[in-house]
Amino acid sequence: MDVHKGLILDETVKLHQDRQDNGPFVPGTTEIWPAGAVLDERDRTALVEAALEMRIAAGPSSRKFESRFARALGLRKAHLVNSGSSANLLALTAFTSPLLEDRRLRRGDEVITVAAGFPTTVNPIIQNGLVPVFVDVELATYNTTAERVAAAIGPKTRAIMIAHALGNPFDVAEIAQLAEEHDLFLIEDNCDAVGSTYDGRATGTFGDITTVSFYPAHHLTMGEGGCVLTSNLALARIVESLRDWGRDCWCEPGETNKCLKRFQYQMGTLPEGYDHKYIFSHVGYNMKATDIQAALGLTQLDKLDDFCTARRRNWRRLRDGLDGVPHLVLPEATPRSDPSWFGFALTVDPDAPFSRAALVGFLEDRRIGTRRLFAGNLTRHPAYIGQEHRVVGELTNSDIIAEQTFWVGVYPALTDEMMDYVISSVKEFVGGRA
């Protein structure tokens, strides 16, 4: 190792250690965040080392992360992108590719999804000229069911795109079976659920394609970033093209002529021998991530199992501690699942002698951070009023979620002491009003 580089990395470790003395937890003063990144000296050093090497575009760390992450999830191919939102856009757009011939999605085709979710699961449907079909979810699991999805399948239905809510798997095996029976594509939004399992099998491995986010709130972070994964090599090739400007060439930046026939192609109405590096087979984007981000992702990936264990432990402590508290719907794992939890959801019974807003205000005053369950009911938001869509059944529970539900954190930086303070605070508020 270069002497100067070694000195800088040694000082980076010392800097990190100097900044770790956050002091003891002080109830009501120390902020209990609902989500956040957990970063250690290896993460900081990895970022600095990548920067010192001036790896400012996608490169060896990106390819190494893609390979390791695909292997960790049990899938064949992973493509790193600049955000989880971009991952969702690429995943759904891949099914509009002309390379899929008669199976491709076309404008006006329908995609089943849930109303109680995050916009970036639904936006790609609209952005591709497709029609979202909204179904309701269950309270407690905050997921839809195979029965609701089956009832929503119509003559124009061509795909299903659903997120595992707060890390809790939906009925993914049954819904995957529905997709197979009706010749539908299944996209699993796994952004909140890395490490979760259903029937002992990792979420993200049931559908045709899956997505992950590396935003700081998620299980692993790169600051920003996301990933599209699949075991279908044809789909993987389409995703790569869409991510990389839509070009047909598969050479990495800085590589040339890996196919050994760079000047021997004839595609479209281009002249014979047109440079393959500049032939475009899709209307694509530039959604690549950088090696600096991937360097952080690699050190984060080493800690994934520990992160998931901590999330499960914190969720279980809250669940046991709040069991029996009146007027609250406590979260439940979907049967046959083992969630790697993103958050701990609470729904205030509409008939409770207190409001959700009052409970949230009480917790926030105590420095306990809360978040709404994302959009609550997307059909009620200004962005979606007037957008073409279809609703199957009543969205009763989605409306309850919009009005009565919030969640608190379980991420790995939270301690038992913090969890106990959340529990005692909720009990104090409810006990004074029940």
N, C-alpha and C positions, 0 to 999 in steps of 0.2 A: 504494500500500500504506500502511496505517495506520503512523504513525511508531513507535508502541510495538510493534506486531507485527513490524515490520522489525528493530527492535533485538533483540527476543527471538529471532527466527530467526537473526540474525547471531551472537548468543551461543550458540545451539544448535550452530551449525557449529563454533565455537571449542571448546565443551565436547566435542564428538565428537572433534575433532582432539587435544585434550589427553589423551583416554583411549585413544588408539591405540598408544601406545608400550608394546608388550608385551615388548620385549626380544628377544634372539636365541633361536633354538631351542636348547635344552639337552637332548641325548639322555638319556632316563631320568628327566628332571625335568619338562620341558614336557609337558603332557597332549596326547596325540593323540586327539582325540575321534572316535568313529565317525561322528557326524553333528552337524549344527548349522547355525544360520542365519548367513548372511554379510550383514552390515548396514553401510552406509556413511552418510556425513553426509546424503545425500539422503533416506535412509530415516528417519533420526532427525528431520530437519526436516519431512518429510511428516507424521509422527505428531504433532509439536508443532503444526504449522499446523492440522491437522484438529481438534485439541483446542482450540486458540484460537478456532476458529470454532464450537465447541460442537456439532459434527456427531456427536451421540451415538447416533443411530439410522441405519438405512440411508437413503441419500440420493444426491446427485449422484455422489460418488466410487464408490459401489457400482454404479450404473448404468453409469458410464464403464468401470469394470473389467470388468463382465460383457460389454459390447460388445467391448472390446479383446481380452479373453481368448478369447472365442468366435472372433473373427477370427484370432487367433494359432494356434488349433488347427484352423481350417478348418471350424467348425461354426456353425450359425445362431443358437442360443440358449444362453445360460449363466445359471444362477441361483446366486448366491452364498449360501452357508449357513455355519453356525457351526462346522463341523468336517467332515473327510473321512468320519468315521463317520456323521454325519448325512446326508452326500451319498449314501452307500451305502444307508442306510435309505430315503431319499426315492426313490432310483432304482428300487429293487426294489418299494417300495410303490406306485409309479406304475402298475405293471402289474396291480395289484389293483383299479384304478379301475373303477367301474360304467360310466364313459364308454367303456370299451373293449368293452363288451357281451359277446359270446360269447368273445372272445379273452382276457378278463381272467383273471388267476390266482386260483384259489380254494383254500381250505384243503385240504391233502392233496396238492396238485400238487407235482411234484418239480422241483428246480433242481440242475443239475450244477455242481459246484465241486471244488476240490482240498483235500486234507487238510493239505498242507504250506503253510499260509498264515497270514494274520492274522485274528483273530476277527471283525473288523468287515466282512469280506467274506462271512462265513457267518451272523453273527447276524441280519441282516435276513430271511434265509430262515426261520429259526426264529421270529422275532418276528412274522412274518406268517402263521404257521400252516402254512408250507410244509415240505417234506421235503428236506433236503440229500442229494445223492447224491455221495459222495466218490470221487475217482479219484486215482491216484498221479501222481508227477512223475518227470522224468528227473534224474539227478545231473548236475552240471556246468551245465546250463541252469536247473535248478530249476523248470521249467515242465512242465505236462502236454502231451500231444500230441493231435492231431486223432483219431488212432486210438483212444486211450483214451476220449475224449469220445464218439465214435461208438458204442463198445461199451457205454457207459452209458445210451444213449437207450432208454427204455422207454415203455410205453403211457401212463404218467402224467407223463412229462417234458414240461415246458412252457417251461423257460428254462435258460440257462447264465449263470453269474456267476463270473468268474475274474479274478484280478489278474495283471498283468505283474510277474513276480517280480524284485525288486531292480532294476527298470528294464529287465529283459530281456524282450522281447516273447514271448508264447506264439505258437503257430501261428494267429494271429488271422484271417488271410484264409481258411484252410481251415476253421476253426471257425465263422466267420461264414457260410461256404457251407453247412456242416452245418445251422446254425440256419435258414437260408433253406429248405433242402430239407425240413426237418422241421417248419416253421412254429413255431419256437421264438424266444423273445426272447433277445437277447444283451446282457448288461451288462458293459462293460469297466471294471474297477477299475484306473484309470490313475494311482493316487495316487503310486506309486513311479516312474513312467515318463514324466513330461512331457518332451517333446523326443525321445523314442524313435521310431524308424520301423521299419516292416515292409514289405518290397517298395517302399521309398521313400515310403511313405505314413505319416502320423502315427498312432501308436497313439491310441486313443480315438475314431477316426473310422470304425471297422469295424462297431461294434455299434449297437444301437438307442439306447443311452444310455451315457454315460461319467461317471466321477467322478474328482475330484482333491482332494488334501488340501494345506492350507497350514500344517500343523504345522511347527515350526522345523526338523525333520529333513529336510523335503522340498525339492524343487527351488526352489520359491518359498515365502515365508512371509508370513503375516499374524499370526504368533503362534499363533493358532488360526484356523480357517476351512476352508472347502472349497467345492466347486463341482459342480453337476450340469449336464452339457452334452448337447445333442442337436440334430439337424437336423430332427426330427419336431416340428412346431409343436403338434400335439395333445398329445403327451407333455409338451412344455415347459409347456403351460398346466396340465396336471395337476400337474406338479412344483411350479409356482408356487402353486397352490391348496393343496397339501399342506404346503408350507413356511410359508404365511401363514395358519395357523389352520384351513385347510380351506375358506376362504371362496370364494364364487363370483366375487366382484368382482375386477377386475384393476387397479383404481386403486392407485397408490402411496400410502403413508401421507402424509397432508396434501393429497392430491388428491381431487377430488369430481366425479362425474358425467361422466367422460370418454366414456361410451357415450351420453350425452345422454338416457338413459331410466332413471335411477336409481330412480324411483318408479313404473315401469311393468311390473315383473316379477311373474310369478306362478309359483312353483316349489314342489314338494312339496305340502303341504296348507296352506301359508301364505296369508294373505289377499292379495287382489289389491293390487298397489302396495307390497308390503313393501319396505323400504329394501334395495337390492341390496348395500350395503356390509355388511349383516348377514345375508346369506343364505349358508348353508354347504352345499356340495355334496360335501365329503369329510370324513372323520374325520381331521383334520390335526394339525399341530404348529405351534409357533413356533420356527423354526430360522434366522431371519434373522441375518446378520452386521451389523456397524456400519460407518459411514463411516470411522471411525478405522482400522479394519482394512483397508478397501478403499484408503485413502490409501497405506498401506504397500504393499499389493499392487501398486498402480500403479507405484511406483518400483522394486519388485522385478521387475516384468514387463519393464521396460526392459533388465534385465541377464540375461534368460533365456538367450539364445544364449551369452553368455560363461560362465554357470554350467554349461551343458551341455558346452561345450568343455572346461572345467576338469575336470569329472567324467570325461569320456572320457580325458583326458590322464592323470589320476591312476590310473585303472583300468588303462590300457595300461602304465604304468610298473611297477605291481605285477605284472601278468601277465607281462611280459617278464622282470622281475627274478627271479621265482619259477619260471620255466619250468625243468623238469627236476628240481626238488626232489623227492626220493622220498617216498612214503607220503602224498602230498597229492593230492586231486582238485582241480584248478584250474578256475575258472569258464570257461564258453564262451558266446559269444553264440549265440542261436538262429540257425540258417541263414537268410539273406536279411534279417537284421535289423541295425539300427545302434542299439544301446541308449544311452540317456542314463542311465548307471549310478547306482543308489542306494547300492550297497555292493559290496564285493569278498568273495565267499563262498569259504570253504575247508572242505573235508571231509577229515577224517583217515581214511585207510583203516582199516577195522576190524582188519586184520592188522598194522597198524603197531606198531613196538616202543615206542610211546609213546601216551598217551591224549589225546583232545581236551582234557580238563580240565587236563592237565599243560601242554600248549602254550598254552592260554588263560591259565593262571596265570602262565606265564613272560612272556607279552606284557603282561598287566595289571600285573605287577610293574615292568615297564619303562614304565609310563604309556601303553601303547598300548591304547586302548579297544576292546572287542569286544562283539558282540551275537549272540545266538542267531538262527537263521533263523526268527524269529517263533515260531509255536506248535509247529513241528516236525511234529507229527501231532495235529491237533485232536481226533481221536477218543479220544485217551488223556488228555485233560484232564478234570478233575472237572466242569467246567461242561457238558460234552457227553455224559458217560456217562449213559445213560438217556434221552437225547433221541432221538426217532425219526429214523432216517437209514437210508441204504442205502450199502453199499460195493461197488464193482465192481472185481474183480481184487484182487490183493494190494497192500497199502500198504508194500511192502518198502523202497522208497527214502525214503518219508516217515518210516519208523522209523529208517533210517540217519541222516537229517537231524536227527531228534529227539535222536539220541545222539552224532553225530559232526561236525555242521556248525556253523560260526559265521562271522561276517563282520566285516571291518574297514572303515574309512571311506575314501571317495574324494571327499568333498564339497569345494567350491571353496576353503575356507580352508586346506586342507592343502597343504604345499609339497613340492617335489621332495626336499628334505632330509628331511622327515618320511617320505615314501614310501620313501626309501632306508634309513632307520632301521628301518622295518617289515620291509623285505626282509632286511636284514642280521640282524635279530633272529630271524626265522623260520629263516633258514639256519643261524644259530648253534645254535638249539635242535635242529633236525632233525639237523644234522651231528654233534652230540655224542651222538646216540642211534641213528643209522642203522646 
